[in-house]
Amino acid sequence: MSESRTTADFYFDPMCPWAWMTSRWMLEVEQVRPVDVRWKVMSLAVLNENRLDELPADYRELLTQAWGPVRVVVAAQQLHGDEVVGKLYTALGTRFHNDGAGATREAIVDALAEVGLPADLVEYADKDTYDTELRASHAEGIDKVGQDVGTPVIAVPGPDGDEVAFFGPVVTPTPRGEAAARLWDGTLLVASTPGFYEIKRTRTASPSFE
């Protein structure tokens, strides 16, 4: 008898390199554990919009740029269905992060073309047409873990049936194969422990996209 499969909701902002690393790990987890990822958006721009005065100028600029890609993903989801979200995220992230192109208009158009979506979806980068849906998805994710974290957020059914949600894990390089499985098992173990909140250490490396 095959194991029943678990759905893991993964909330991401396509601009975040650390969320990108975790998302590639989740693709590995799908191969080694009975897990299916359901891709959803959250937004660093929304998360930080009420504290811009506290942030460095370069990060404020990044947050301004961050509206475009996530708006395009939401527009694609609204117009073409949930099934395009993960594919478009992969196409965008590969260009933004692995290829070092950044979140340019050209990179977004190329990503849309790769997954067979209309190029004119890029126009939604500068429109608030689906900001209500964007904010709702963001709120759904961040409300599971609180305002003190960022992206990604992962939510899964817990061992007792209650939902378990957490930020991260923040990891580089992407664990593969059995290493990915062990990290998944361990993350669920600590995250599902009542009263558990945090494990953390100082980052000493940048995201490694190989």
Secondary structure, 3 states (H helix, E strand, C coil): CCCCCEEEEEEECCCCHHHHHHHHHHHHHHHHCCEEEEEEECCHHHHHCCCHHHCCHHHHHHHHHHHHHHHHHHHHHHHHCCHHHHHHHHHHHHHHHHCCCCCCHHHHHHHHHHCCCCHHHHHHHHCCCCHHHHHHHHHHHHCCCCCCCCCCEEEEECCCCCEEEEECCCCCCCCCHHHHHHHHHHHHHHHCCCCCCCCCCCCCCCCCCC
